[in-house]
Amino acid sequence: MTFWGGRRSRGFWPLAGFITLSLLGAEAKNSGAASAAGVGLSAGSGAGTAHTALTPATLPPGPRGGFTERAEDELLLFEVRLQGRTLSESFPGFPTKDGVLVPLGELCRLLGLAITTDPLTGRAQGFFISEKRTFNLDAGSNTVSVSGTVSPFNRAQVELHADDIYVDTRILSKWLPLNLEVDKLNSRLVVVPREPLPVMLQMARARGNAFSGSRVDTHRYAVIEDPYQWLETPMVDETLRASSNPPDSTPGSRRTAVVQSSTYASADFLKLSTNLYAYGDSQGERNLVATAGRRSPDGTLLGPLHATEFEFGEVFDPGLATVSGATTGTGLFVTNFPLNSNLFGDKQTLRGNLPPGWQVEVFQNGALIGFQASRGDGLYEFREIPLVHGWNDFRMVFYGPEGQRREEVQHLDNSTPLVPAGGFRYRLQAEELHGGLGGRGFFLGQYGLTDKVSIFAAGSTVHLTHGEVHHYATGGLQGRWNSLSFQGTVTHANEGGDAEEISVGTRLGDSLSITLKHTELQNEFISDLFLPSFGLVRNRTELELTGVAPSLAHPWLTLGVGLRRDGLASGGNVLQLNPRIGGAFNGWFLMNQFSYQRSDLPGGTTSSSYGSLLVSRFFGAFALRSEAAYTVAPDRHLKSVSTYFDAYRFKPWAVQIGLTHDIDSNENRFATAASKSVGRVGLSFDGSWSNRAGWSAGITVRMGLSREPRQGRWNSNALTVAPYGAISAQAFLDANSNGRRDQGEPSLPGAGAFVNGVVWPETSNADGVLYQHTIPVDMHAKVLLNPSTLPDPFMQAGGDGYTFVPRAGHITRFDLPVIQTADVNGTIYLGGPEGMKPYPGISIELLDSTGRVVASARSAFDGYYELQNFPTGKYQLRIKKEDLERRHLLPAEAKQMDLTGKHFERNGVDWHLRSAAVPEVIVAPPVPEPHGSRQ
């Protein structure tokens, strides 16, 4: 049955019925009879039929009362997690007095539940887990039926929005077999199933019981071939800053005015993806960094090498076990390891762009593990972060100098095999380090013995920091089994010395991850990782422990311990301990990091320890962040305290006020800033005053520039654009359904799209061009036309979706054809002694000019049928011959349908069938045998 607001209700008669019901409802209200009986609608031939009785209480809430509209600053974006996996990184929600409203339809799509929503009617219906467990929600009557049990609900916990029906998570947990845990602080919505959900079973079947965390996508996607260009217009992020600064501590220094400029540009150049970063200021400081290469998640680069990535210029070196740590330099590399993977599975290095004056915090599985300020090369880099066994979520929170705040998320599964059975992976790397520190290079090869065990070997050359050049040969074994990972490594230095290392990692449930590593060194082995800072190292033991209570699903308390002990050849030892503890309590987030080092050397014992405490709290449109730095040894005292208060309610401006007290220098510093990060240009004003240095003030202008290629229009944005890809899609009405735009076919403004399953806010302009410039790069992107944005409900996508791999600074072009579809409906009747009655179960078919059946349907219990979503054209409509014969009905003449131009909808195309006369069968009596014929 099709409810009010579906296609069955289009045309004049449903509209007349709606007006009639509205008048009846108003009359009943005026007469005090608000509970009047429902009114049924029916129409004869040529009028269409609606047999559902509607009362004023069940009138469409959208047209009747309008949709709920929330302010933009109320929108919350959550990361949806299920069993440690991410289903969505930008799931919308809205706060209520004591809870959060989430879109029911989108949630069901993520979890594979067969429940659909219709905001126009205020209804949701379908089933979950099995077809017997039905679900029906009616916002008009404030009732919900779950598995046949009807119960009321509080209407304040359900809101009808234009895109979906939003429901409070607390009552969803009562209706569906799952709990929804909301963590506003970490922007996380955790799904805790009380029984297996369809998406869990689907992904387990698809990957051999290894749940991947992404929902099943049944759409088809056409692959866009997007070749690299020789030269194209780059995307550019430009930042200009002018400031007045107080004199420094140098005698005779004066106040200075400084102008700074930083440019980050990316584009295809010489058929390579090229990035350039340039910095300069009026004080003479200059820096220029460039990188060029290609990246392919499918391993299609360099022909038989099947490379996933090659790059030259400013490159990143992930390092080698027992030999070298992660670093950057000028050089090149080529590899077929998966993009963004770590070579040895136990550590990960995070790096990216960080403009001057910015700061970044990095969180691992909800725990703060690091903090950095910007540096001269415009990058941040967190080297060799220990990975917990299994799923690792990294969240980077960036803070701008004028109060800006943004976040990035990365995910890494540390339990999957690095190399499949029979597979070979490699990395060739060489670079010259900055600052005259020499060069280094290596070749690593890894072969999969099974899906769980692989062997590897490497040869490397390293310039050590004290000037020596060493050459190493490394080999080993790596494996993973269930929740256990292990690695054994043997290294020989040509200049003398050997090292043997073994590491084991495991995860106990969802709450505790342990990694233990031990290295034995012989014959005065030294490397970049084992420098004789306190003397030659004889052995090293490392322990990394991360615990979350009660589980990773809702981390209200996080614990981390990093322990390293070096045994020295001289008989002494050096101990380093780095514990951290954090938690979220009633909206407050606290994190304490501590570092302790103790050196027991023949000459004596020394120790030092220091730490920092971070406290933050969000109050709707306000945020509070405080940090205290302290030392415990060799002396115990508080070094500095700083507090920042951010206000986001003065849209589009964000205001920040900060106060810092440095106890060692007795300096008090007051700072304030106002920034705007929306619109075409980002603008910031900042100022500060110090009782020791005086005052300073500055203004910063930021702009992300990109050029839409179809119309040649320049677009400016207050946010960064250069690290992202972009799309330019032409939406048009494909009149002949050939998939390409021909002369005379009009463009379609206002068309939107789904990008990677997320509704993109931008729509096509007046010329039908949809331009979006913040598409994540180097991973498969999927784009689908959003049918809800089309101006006519009879329009739909004229083909499949599209999939491609975006790259930084490049704009991928494709068309979004839209076809006009047709609709035919009516009722099938059967004539008899008592007149015409609706006749169910009769099949009706629509044939094109070649005789192909393009649409078919069966009449419902009330005789109603409907054929939908087929292209416009000339067709033949007929009753299926087999049905006529099987039910002994007279032949029915086919109807010719011209569904072109403006006549693509036919309502009330009725059929009047009659039974065929069944001839009487006369059974002849038996012929008597002649008398006396028997012997």
N, C-alpha and C positions, 0 to 999 in steps of 0.2 A: 504494500500500500504506500502511496506517495502522500506525504503530509502537506499541509498548507505551506505554500512558498516554494514547492518543487515544481517541476515542469507541468505536472498534471493540472496545476492551478492557474496556468497562464491564460491570457485571452480576456475577452470582455466579461464573460459570465463569472469567473472567479472574482474579478474586480467588483462587479455588481453585487455579488454575494457578500463580499467584504464590507461594502458600503451599507448593504441592507442589515448585516449583523451589527455593524457599529450603531446604526440608528435604533435597532431593536434593543441593543445593550443600553444606549442612552435613555430610551423610553422606559426600559425596565428600571433603570436607576432612578429616574425622575418619579416613577410611580411607586418606588419603594420595593420593587420586585426584582432586586438585583440577582436573585437566584433563579431567574426564569429558565424554562426548559430550553435545550439546544434546538436549533433550527436546522433541518436537513435541506440540502440543495440537490436538485436534479434537473436535467435538461434532456430534451429529446434529440432527435436526429439533427445533426449540424450544429449543436450547441455545446458539446463537451459535457462531461458528467463529473460531479463531485458528490460522493456518497458519504463523506465523513461529516458527522454532525459536529458543529462547533458551537460552543457557548461563548459569551463575551469574555469569560475568564481565560479561554484558550486562544484568544485572538493573537496574531503575531506580535510578540513584544517589540520587535524592531520598529515596524511602522507605527505601532500604537504609542509606545512610550519613548522610543529612541534608544540607542545604544549608550552604555556607560562610557564616558570619555575621561581618561585619567591624564593628568599633567605629565609631560615628558620626564620631568625630574623625579617622578614617582616610580618609573620603570626600574625594576631590578633584573639583572642578568645573572643566571646561575649556571654553574657547571653541573650537569646531571650525572651522577655516578651510580653504577650498579655492580656490585661484587668487585669493587676496586677498578672498574673500567669506566671510561668516559663515554656517555651516549651523546651528549651535546655540550658544547662550550658556551652557548649563548641562548639559554632557555629563559624565556621571559616570565616575569611574575610581578605582582603588585602587592604592597603591604596593606594589611587591615589593622584594626586596633590591636588584635592579639595574634595574628597569624599572617599567612601569605596566600594569595590567590594565584593559581597556575592554570594554564590552558588545558582543559580536559582532552580535547581532540588531539593536540600535539603530543601530550603525554602518552596517550593510548597508541599513537603511531610509533613513538619511540619504543614502547614496550611490546608492540605486536598485538595489542588487544583490539578486537574487532568491534570497536565502539566509535561511531561517527557523530559529529555534532553539527547542528544547524542553528547558528546564532539568530537568524531571522525569525525562526519559529520558537526559539528557546527550548529546543528539544535535543536530547542525545539518546541514541538507541543503538543496540547491537548486543554482543555477548562477550564474555571473557572466559578463557581457559577451555570451555566447551560450550556447544550451542545450547545446552540445557540451562546454562547459567546466564540468563538474559539480563539486560540492563536497559532501563528506560527512565529518563529524567525529563520532567516537564516543569520548566521555570514558571509557566503561567499558573499552574495549580500548586506550585511549591511541593511537589511530591516526587519521589523516586521509587522505582520498582526494581529490586535486585533479586533475581531468581524467583520472581513471582510474589515476593513480599513487598507490599507497598508501605511506605513510611513518609512522613512530612520532613521538611528540612527548613532551616532558618534562611529566609531569602537574602539576608545580609551576607551570607556565605557563598552566594552565587551571583556573578555579574555577567551580563551579556555584552560582549565587545564585538566590534565589527569583524574581527578575525577569528574569534573562538568563544567558547563558553568558559569563563574562568571560575574555578571552584576552589574553596579553601582546602588546603592539604589535610586538615584534620578530619573533615568528613569524607574525603576521598579514601583515607585509610580505613574508614568504617565500611565503605561500600565495596572496595576492591581488596584482593588478598595481598596487600602490601602496606608497608609503613613508609611515610615520607618524612625524612628528617631534614629540617631546614637549618643550615649554618650560614646566617647572614654575614657573619664576620669574614668568612672565607669564600663567600658567594658560591655556596655549594648546596645542592639538593641531592640527598642520598636516598636511593630507593632500596628498601630492605624488604625483599619478597618473603611472604609467609608460605609460599609454595612456588614451584617452578613456573616462570612466565614464558610465554611463547618465544620472545626474542632470545631467551637463554637457550631454549631447546633448538631453535633454528641455527644459532651460531655454533652450538655444540655439534650438530650434525654436519655443518659446513666445514668445520675445522677439527674434526676428530675429537670432540668433547673439549676443545679449547675455546672458551668464550672470548670473542674479540672485542666486544663492547660496542659495536656499531649496529644500527638497526638494518634489517633487510630492506633493500631498495629494489622494487619490482619494475621500475621504469627502465626504458631502453635509452641508451645514450650513443649518439654518433660521435666518433672520434674526429676532432678537428686537427688537421695537419697544419701546424703553425711553424713554418721554417724560420730560421734565424735570418736577420736582415744585415745587409752590408752597413747601412747607416740609417738611423732613425732619430727622431726628436726625443731627447731624454726627459725623464721625470726628474724634477729638481726640488730639493728641500733647501731653502735659503734662510739663514738666520743672521740678522744684523743687530748688533748691540752697541750702544754708546753709554759710557758711564763716566762719572766723576769720582775719583778715588782719593782718599787722604794720603798724606806723605807716609812713606815707610820709615823704618827705624834708622835708615842711613842718615848721618848728620848732613844737614843742608838740603835734604830732599824736599820737594814741593808737591803740592796737589797736582795730580795728572788727569788728563782726559784721555780715555782709551776708546778706540773704535775697533770692534772685533767683527769678523765675518767668517762664517762656516758654510760650506756648500757640500751637499751630498747629492750626487747625480747617478742615475742608472739608466741603461738602455742597451739595445743591441748595437754592436760596433764591430765591423769586420767579421760578421757572423758569429760573434761571441757575446755572451752576456757580460757586460762590463759595468763596474762600479768605480766611482771616483769620489774621494773625500779630500777637501782642501780647506785649510784653516790659515788665517792670517790676521794680524792686528797691527795697530799703529805703532807698537813698540818694537816691531821688526821680527816678531816670531812668525815662522812659516812652517807649514807641514802639508805634504801632498802624498796621498796613498791611493793606489789604483790596483784593481783586480779584474782579471778577465778569464773566462772559461765557460764550461757548460755543465749542467746537472740534469740527470735523467733518473727518475725513480724506477724506471723499467730496465735500466742497464743496456741502452741502445747506442752508446757512444763508441767511437773509434773502432767500428767494424768488429773483427774477431776478438778484440779485447773486451767487448761487452762492458765497457766502463760505465759506472754510474755518475762519475764526476771527474773532471780534470780542471785545473786552475793554475794560473801563474800570476805573478805580481806579489801582492801582500797575501801570504798564505798562512794557514794554521797547521801546526805540527802536533798531532795528538800524543807523541812520545811512544816509547817502547818499554815493556816490562823490564825492570832491573837496570835499564840503560839510561833512559832520558825521560824528562818530564815534558809536559805540554808547553809550547811556546809559539811565537809568531816570528816571521821574517820574510825576506824577499826571496822568492824562489818559485817552485812549481811542484805539483803532485798529480798523480793519476791513480784511481782506485775503482774497484768494482764492489766494494763493501756497500751495504745499504746506506742511503743518505742519513746523516745525523747519527749514525751508529758509533758506538765506542769499540775499539779494536779488541780489547781484552775483557770486557764485560764487568769490570769491577769499579771503574771510575768514568766520570763524564766531565767534559769541560764545556762550559757555557760561555759564549761570547757574542757580541753584537754591538750595535751603534749606541753611543752615549754622548750627546752633544755637550759642549762646554757648560759647566755650571750645574749639570744634572747629577743625580745620585740614584742608585738602584739597590734594592733589597731583593734577595733571592730566597724563596721558601721551597723546601723539599717535603712533600707530603704534609703540608700544613705547618712545618717547623721552619723558623727563620734560621738560615745557615750562613748567610754572608751579607756584606754591605760594601759598596764601593762608590767612590766619587769619580767624576770624569777626569780623563787624562789627555795628554797632548794629541794622541792619534785618533781621538774621537770614538774610542771603543771601550767596552767593559769586558772583563774576562775573569771568570771564576774557574780556576784550573783544578782538574782532577778531584771532582766532588765524589766521595765514596757513594756508590749505589747500593740501595737495599735490594735484597733478592726479591724479584717480582716486579710489581708496578711502581714506577717513580713518577710523581707529578712535580714539575718545577714551575713555580709561579714567580715571575719577575715584576716587582712593583717599582715604577720609575717616578721620581719626584723632580720637578723642574725648579729652576732658581726663582721663579716667580709664582710658585704655588701650584704648578700643574701636577697632575697625577694620572698615570695610565698603567695598564697591566698587560703582560703577555704570558701565555701558558705553553709549556712543552710537556710531552708525555714520552716515556720510555719504558718498554717492557724488558726487564732484565732477566727474564726466564725463558725466552725463546732461543732456539739453537742459532748460533752465529753462522754456521755453514751447513747446508743440507748434505745428506749422504751423497758422496761422489762429486760434490761441488768444490770449486777452487776459487778462492778470493785472494786478492792481492792489493798492495798499496806501495807505490814508488814515490819517494819524497826527497826533496833536496831544497835547502834554503840557506841564506846568509842572515845571521842574526843582526839586529840593530845594535848600535853602540860599540861596534868593533869587537864583538864577542866571538867572531869566527863563524864557521858554517857547520852544518850537520846534514846527514841524509841517511836513508835506509831503504831496503826493499824487504817487504814482508809477504810471505805466502802462507795460506792456510787451506787445508784440505779436510773435507768431512769424511771420516771413516764410517760413521752412522749419523742419524739425525741428532744424536745426543753427544757424540764424541768427535773431536777433530784434533788434528795435529798442525803445528805451525813451525816455521823457521824464518829467520831474518838475519840479514847482514847489515851493519850500520857503521857509520863514521861520525864521531862527535868531537868538536872542539870544547874541551872542558874550560871552566871559567878561569883557571889559573894558567891557561895557555897551551896545555898539552893536547895532542891529537891522539885519540884512541880509536881502535877498530874492534868491533865485537861480532861474534857469531852467537846466535840465540836459537834455541829450539825448545819445543814443549808440547804439552798435551792439555786439552781443555775439554770439559764436559759438563753436562747438566742432566740431572735426573730428578724428576718431580720437583721438590722444593729445595734441592741441594745442587750447588754448583761448585766446581773444583778446577784448579789449574796448577800445573807443574811446569816450571821453567828452568832451563839450564843455560848459562851464558859463559862464554870464554872470551877474554880480552887478549888480543894478539900481543899486547905490550906486557902481558903477565896478569894472572889472576883469574879466578873462576867464581861463579855465584850460582847457588841452587835455591830456588824459591818455590814454596808451595802455599796455596791459599784455598780456603774452604769457606763457602757462604751458604747460609740457609735462612729460612723464614719460618718462624713458629706461629702458625695461625695467621691472623691479620695484624697482630699487635707487636711482634718482635722480630727484628732482622739482625743477624749476627754475621760478621765477616772476620775471619782470622787468617793472618798471613805471617809466614816465618821465612826469613832469608838467611842462609849461611854463606859467608864470604871466605875465600882462601887466597893465599899467595898475594896479599896486598892488592886485592881487587878494588878499583875505584871507578866510578862512573858519574854521570851527571846527577844521579839519585843518591850516590854514596860517596860524597866528597869528604875529605878528611878535615872537616871544620874543627872538630875537637880531637882529631887523631884518626888513624885508620879504623874503620868499622869492621868488627868481626862477625857480628850477627845483628839482625833486626827483627823485632816482633811487633806486629801491628794488630790492633783490635778496633773494629768499628761496630758499635751497637746503637741501634735506633729502636726505641719502643714508643708505642702509642697506647694510651689507655682511654676508654676500654677497647677501642679498635680503630682501624684506619677509616672506618665509615663515618665516625664522628669524633674527630681528634680534640677532645677537651683538654688533654694533657699529653705533651710530647717530651720525650727524653732522648738525649743523644750523648754518646761518649766516644771520643776518639783518643786512643792510647797508642803511643809509640815508644819503644825502648831500644836504644842502640847499645849493644855491648862492644866496647872498644878493645883493640888489640893491646893497649897499654894496661888493661885491667880495670879501667873505669867504665862508667856507663852514663848515658844521657837519657832522661825520661821527659816525655812531653805528654801532657794530659789536657784534653779540650772537651770538657763537659758542657752541655747546654740543656736547658729545661724551659719549657714554655707551656702556656695553656690559655684557654678561653673560658672566662667565668662571667656569666651574666652580661655579656656584651663587651667585657674588657679582654684585651689580648696582652699577654705578658710574655717576654722572652729574655732570658738571661744567658749570655755567653761568657765563658770563662776560659782562660788559658794559663797553664802552669808548666814551667820548665825547671828541671833540677839536673845539675851536672855534678856528678861525683867523679872527680879527676884526681890523679896522684897529687896534684898541687893543692887540692882543697875542694870544698863543696860550695856551689853557688846556686841560687834559686831566684826565680822571678815569677810573678803572677799578676794578671790584670784581667779586667772584665768589663762588660757593659750590660746595662739593663734597659730594655725597650718596653714601653707601655703605650698602648693605643686604644682608642675607643671611638666608634662612630655613633653619632646622635642624629640620625636622619640626614639632614643637610649640613651637619657639622661634624668635624673630626678633631680629635685631640691626639697628639703624638709627643711623647717625652722620652728622652734618653739621658742616662747617667753613665759616665765613664769613671772607673776607679782602679786603683792598684792595691794589692795585698802584700806583695813582697817586691823589693826589699823593705819598703816602708808601706804602711797601710794608710791610705787617705783617698778622699773623693777628689777626682781631677776636674770634672766639669759636669754641668747639668744644663740641658736645653729642653725647651717646651715650645711646641708649635700648635697653633689653633687655626684650623681651616674652616671656612664657611663657603658653602656652595649654593646658597639660596638666592644670591643676588644675580640671577641669570641675566646675561651670559657670563658674568664675571665671577671668578673665584677669588676670595680674599684670604690672605694668610698673615698671621701675626706670630712672631717668634721672639723668644728671649733666651739668651745663653749667658751662663756665668762660668768663667774659667777661674777656678780657685787658685791654680798655681800662679797665674799672672794678675789675679784680682781684676780681671776685665769683665765688664758687663756690656753685652751687645744686644741692642734692640733692633729687630728687622720687621719690615712689613712689605707686602706685595699685593698687587691686584693683577690678575691675568684673565685673558679671554682666549679660549681655545676652540671657539666655534665660528662658523662663517668663513669668509674668504681669506681673512688675515688674522693671524694670532698676534696679540698685542699684550705686553706686560710692562708694568711700572713697578719699580722696587726701590727701596731706600733702607738705610740702616744708620745707627748711631752707636758709637762705642766711647766709653769714658776714657779710653787710652788713645784711640786712633782718630776719633772725630766722626764726621758723617760721610756717607757715600750715597749716590743715587744713580739709577740707570733706567734705560728704556730699551726694550727688546721687541723687534718685529720679526715674525716668523711667517713663512709662506711656502706651501707646497704647490708646485706648478706642474701641470701636465696639459698636453694638447690632444684633444679628441680628433682622430684622423679623418673621420667622414666629413665633418663640417669645418675643420681647421680652427675650431674655437679653443682658446686657452682657458683652462679652469684653474682657479686658485683655491686653496684650502688651508685652514689654520692648522690642520694636522699633517703629519708626515705622509708622504706618498711614495718617495723613491724606493724604499725597500719592498714595495708591493707590486703585484701585477695589476692589470686592468682589462676590462672588456668593453667593447663597443658593439652593441647589438642593434640591428635595425628591425623594428617591429612593423609589420605591414600586413594588409589583408590580401591573402593569396587567393585571388578570385578563381584561378584555374587549377589550384591545388597541385602545382608542379614543384613546389618547394623553393622557388626562386622568384625574385621580384621582377616582374615584367612591366613594360610601359603601361601607365594608366592605373596601376594597382596602388591604392592610397596607403600612406603611412598611418600608424596607430599611436596616438599619444596616450600617456597614462598607463602603459603596459609595464608590469613588474615581473620579477623573476625570483625563483629560489636559487640560492647559491650555496652549494654544499648542505642542502636541506634547511637553510635558514632564509626566512623572508627578508629580502633586501629592501631597505627603505626607499631607495631611489626608483623612479619610474621613467619611462621614455618621455622625451620632451615633445614640443609641438610638431617636430619633424619625425617623430617616431624613433629617435635614437636614445637608447638606454646606455648610459656611460657610468661605469663604476670603477674606481681606481684603488681599492684597498683589498684586493684578492690575495690571500696567502700564496706564497710561491713554492715551487719545487715539490709539489704534491698534486695528485690528480684533483682537479676541480670539476664539479658537476653543476650544470646550469639547466634549469627547467623554467618554462614560462609559467607564471602564476595566473591561473585562469580567473581567480577572483578579481583581478585588476582589469579585466577586459570590459569594454563598455556595453557589450551585449551578452546576455547569458547563452545565446545560441552560437557564440564564438568559442573556439578552442584551439589548442596548439596544432599547427599543421604538420607536425612531425615529431621525431624523438627529441629528447634533450641532447645536450652537448657535454662532452668531457674533453679536457685538455690539461696541459701542465703549464700554469702561469710562470712567468719569470720576471724578475725585478725590472721595472722601468719599461716593460713591453706591454703593448695593447693588443689583445687578441680580438679579431673581428669575425663576426658571424651574423647570420640573419635569424630572426624569429618570425617565421611565417605563421599567420593566423588564418584559419579557414572559417567560413560561415557554415554552420551546420543546420540541418533541418530537423523538423519534429512532426510526427504524425501520430494522432491519437483518436480514439473513438471507442465504441462499444459494440460488441457482437451480441445479437439477439437471435432467439429461436422462436419461430411462430408455431402456435398450437391452438387447440380448441379454446384456451383461455386467453388468447392474445399473445403478444410478444413478451418474452422473458429473457433477462440476461443469461448468456450461455458461456460458462467458463471452460477453460482447457483447450481452446481452439488455437492452433498455431497460425500466425499470419506472417507473410514474408514480403520483403521489399527487394526487387530485382532491378539492376541497372540495364543499360542498353545491350550489354553482352549476355544477359541472362544470369549474371552472377548475383547471388544473394548477398546483399550488403548489410541487412539488418533483419532481425526476426524477433517475435515475441509471442507469448501465450496469453490468452485472455484470463483475467483474474476471476475471483469468485463472483464479482458483480458484472462480468462480461467486458470489463475495461481492458484496453491494451494501449501500449505506447511504444513507439520506435523513436529513439533519440540518437543525437550525436553522430549523424552520418552526413557526408558532404552534400551540398546543394546540387541539384541537377534534375534530370528527367528520369522518372522511375515508373515501374509497374508494381502495384500493390495487389496481392492475391492471398486467398485462403489456401493453406497447404492441402494439396490434393489428397494425400494419405489420410488426413483427418476427416475430410468429407466422405471418403469411401468407408473408413472404419466406423463412422457414426451414421452411415446410411443417410447422408444429406445430399440434397440436390446440388448440382454444380453452381458455383457462384462466379459471376463474370468479374474478371480482374479490372482494377481501376487504374487509369493512367494519371500519374501525378507529375505536374510541372512545378518543381520546388526550386525556382531560380528567382533572381531579382529580389524583390521585396516580398515574394510569396513563398517563404521557406517554412511556414508553419501551417499545418492543417489540424484544426480542432474538430472533433465530432464527425470523423469519417466512419460512419456506422455501417454495420452489415446486418441484413435481415435474412436469416437462413431458414430453410424449411426441410422437413424430413421427406425423403423419397418414399414413394408408394412401394411397399414390400409385397410382391406377388404372393397369393395364397398357395401353399404347397398342398396338393391333394394326394393323399396316400391311397393307392388302389387297394381294394380288398383282395385277399388271396383267392386264386382260382381253384374251385373244388375239383378234386380228381374224379374222373368218370367212375360210375358205380361198377364194381366188379373187376376193376383193373388189376387188383392185387391177386397174386397167385396163392 
